[in-house]
Every structure is written in structure tokens, then in C-alpha cells.
């Protein structure tokens, strides 16, 4: 081979090497370790069933080749699959095509936020890596994949599905008024009780009631009220005294009736101190009422007089001027106003708690709906509650509370489908009732229909604080943590503590849990451990995690794979607990 050919070949190879090296891609790959990448957050986090993260990078000066186009693709890797995000394209000073410019002389940075993507359970132990591919014209070279995030925080999934159903309240009363009323009517200007008045039909009825029940254990006789009136057709001062005299004579007459009771041990109604005199005087209000109900001539004119004049004497004068009408008043209206009203105050006692509890399960159809609803509250056994509410619905299906309360009890037994059917029956009996809307919302929430659940909760306004609590559970699942904190209100619950943690207040977790009735729950100690991890308090993490695992052994595996504790993977105390 002649020397001229060799020189030509050598020169060609040198040019090829120079041309290959001029694109800068190879040198850039050799220095790829000098590129700094990061992901925020790290670990990545799930909120509202989705994941989103930001990737940033920095190139030092003299690193990003001028003709290179670098395509960086974030990839989420997890057991059984991977999910590639949309790429970010970076271009050098002299590269063709579109993308973010990175200067060769000055270097540069980029920041990229991924699209939201649906969380899958396998992503709990996911990693995020950046895969780079550099191109110069037709030349393509892959960069070494760079991991930037490890694990996925899924703490919102700790939310407890402890939605609060609302029972329809009973109207049961331990006792209720059974007052008896009678009247004694008088002749004009007289306070004497005529013998016939004590033999009237209503007087006979009250005497019969008194005789039958004065010694009954079911009735409590509490006192006697007396009100007496004069018709407004005489002088006011005289009428005032006359009404007072009628109150006394009416009291005396009733006292005499009670004294006919030969039971000497029962003193009720036989002593003056038991009579309380109330209103006495002219009865203008009674007069107006009777006029409104009457067919008396000039009725409207008389009512106008009552409206125009407040002075009783002026009223009497104007009414008496209607001579023909006044005669009709004297015959039909005024006699009814000359009276004493005697009210015997009596309370009728209801069945005792013991009796109701027994009958609820033995003879439920013998009880009223109020007694059945009340009786269900006397037991803490959920199976007995279901039995009572089932009986109540069978007898009183038209009362929405029976179906509704049965549904709430079934929810406690985790019989969601049966509870839902009961709530539908309640809604049919009383459509749009806020309490029922809340309970229907719970069914939708437990079936995973969060939007439908929230729509129903929004229709349940005024049903009680339980509604906002239930909204709070949905809001945690939707990633609206501050709203959830507000919704939980005064409930010192695990869920409120969780919402506080997720909204950025880990310091509030312990106080909320310790103030509630869920502080001894294994999951409560677990949440305290998570809060401590976020505060980098290792000793508190280990203390709480140890108790949580002792109470519930399944939490050992959960903690081991929980990205909340990823910084403790090399800690001997932590590994000793979870391995």
C-alpha cells in the first residue's frame, strides 16, 4: 500500500472523528452524572385518587451540547407495570426543533409538572425514574435512567368509613298533660253558683274523671287553676270585683265537689291552698272571639269599634248605641262571658322503661309508635334494635322514622344493601326529609359514588352536625383537606386528626386524638406515628408504631411498605419493628 493512500485514509479518519465529536452528544453522555435532577414531592403522593408530581433539573455551564435535543420522559414504575408521562423536550443553542433552550455557555434549568394520573394500588411501592434520549440529526443515544423518587404516600386512604347515620327522634314523654276543664256560668251581676251549674254535662264528665282516676297510679293531680270573668257590659271597676268574687265562689264550689270523695287520705282539691287564681276581670278578648264566630247583626261594625277604641267605657257606649244589636248581644253573647273556668291540672304517666323494654320484644303491637321508638333507645344491643325497628315498621309503616331507624341500625351491622332499601321506604313515606337524605348519602358513599353522596348531603342541610361529618369523609377522599377539617367540626375523631395532618398540621394530630373516644384504637397510634415521621421525631414514631402493631399485627406489613417511613428504612429501631 503506497504512502499517499495511507496519508489520504488517515486524513479521512481524522475528519470523521472530528465530525463525530463535534455534535457533543457523546461528551454530554459521559458527563451525565453532572446533571442534577429532583422530584417534588419525594416520595410522590396520592390525593383525590390521583397522583401528580414535578420534576426539576439543572445543567452546569459547558454541559448541554449546542446541537443536542434531549427528550426526558418521567416513568412511574411499579409491580406489574409502568406509566410513562408526557416528555419534556430540551434543546441546545443550535438544535433544530422546538423545546426549552438550555445554554451551553451558561447552563440552565427546567421544571416540569406531570399530568394527573389515576392511582393504582400497586403504585404504593412505585419509583419514578427519568429516561433521557439525546438526538443530533439522525443520531440517537439513550442516557442512563435516573431514579428521582421512591414510593407513594397514600395516607388519605387511612380515612375511616364511619359515616354517621341519623335516627328519627321519638316524641315519647314520661308523662303528658291530661288536664280537665269545666265552666261555671253566672247570672248578670251575680257571683252565686247556681245548683244547676254543678249538674251540667261537662261538670258530670269532670267529676267522673276525678272519681275514676284520683287514686290511680297512672295519674298525677297537680293543682287547680281558676280564671273568672265578667261580661263587659257594666262598669269596669264593678266588673273587676265581680270577677274576683266569681273566682272565689267557683273555687269553693269545686272544693265542695272534691270533698265528696270519701277517701280521707287523698287531700287533693280539698284545701284552699291548692287553688290558684289566674286572670280575673272584664273579658273583652272573649267578647271579640265570640263576635267573630257569631252571626249577630252589625257584627263587622262592633268588631270595628273594638279596633278603634281601647278605652272600655268608650267601647261600651258605642256598642250600646246600637240598641237593636245590643239586645241580641245581651241574649246570645254576654251570658257566655259571665263565667269561671276551672282547670284541673293532671299528668298522665306513661309506661315505665322496664315495661316498654319487655313489651318491645314480646308484644310490640301493643305499643304506640312513640313507645317503640323510645324502647329501641333503651337497649345497646344492635340485634335487639333491629328487631324492635322491624316490628315498628310492620305496624307503623306510614311513619318514616320506623323505616329510617331500621336502616341506621342495619348500617351498624354493615348490611348496606338492606339499609339502603329501608331508607328508600322511608323516603317514599316522607320525601325530601333532610335526615333521610343524609342516610341515603351514606349508602352512595359506601358504594363509592362520592358525587351522588355529596349531592344528597347537600340536600340534608339542617339535619344535624352528622351531615358535615359525612361530607368531611368525602372531602378527604376528594383531596379537600381543609374543607374536611371544617366539616368535622367539634368531633374529636380519628378522621379529623387525619384531615389535620393532610392539611399540613401534624402538630394537631395528638391533641385531637387524645381528646376523643378513639384514642386507644390501633389506627390512632399509627396516625400518631405518621405525624411524628413528618416532624422527623424518630423516637415518637417508634413509640407509637410499637403500640399500634401490638394492637393490630396487620399494621406491621403496612408500616414496612409505607412511604411515610421511607427515611427510617435503615433505622435499626424501625426495622426491628416491621421485619
Beta strands, then each sheet from edge to edge (+ up, - down):
strand 1: 36-40
strand 2: 44-47
strand 3: 50-51
strand 4: 54-59
strand 5: 69-78
strand 6: 81-84
strand 7: 88-91
strand 8: 100-101
strand 9: 108-113
strand 10: 117-118
strand 11: 127-136
strand 12: 139-142
strand 13: 146-150
strand 14: 152-153
strand 15: 175-177
strand 16: 180-185
strand 17: 219-230
strand 18: 275-282
strand 19: 339-349
sheet 1: 1+ 4- 9+
sheet 2: 10+ 3- 2+ 14+
sheet 3: 6+ 5- 7+ 8+
sheet 4: 6+ 5- 11+ 12-
sheet 5: 6+ 5- 11+ 13-
sheet 6: 15+ 19- 16+
sheet 7: 15+ 19- 17+ 18+
end
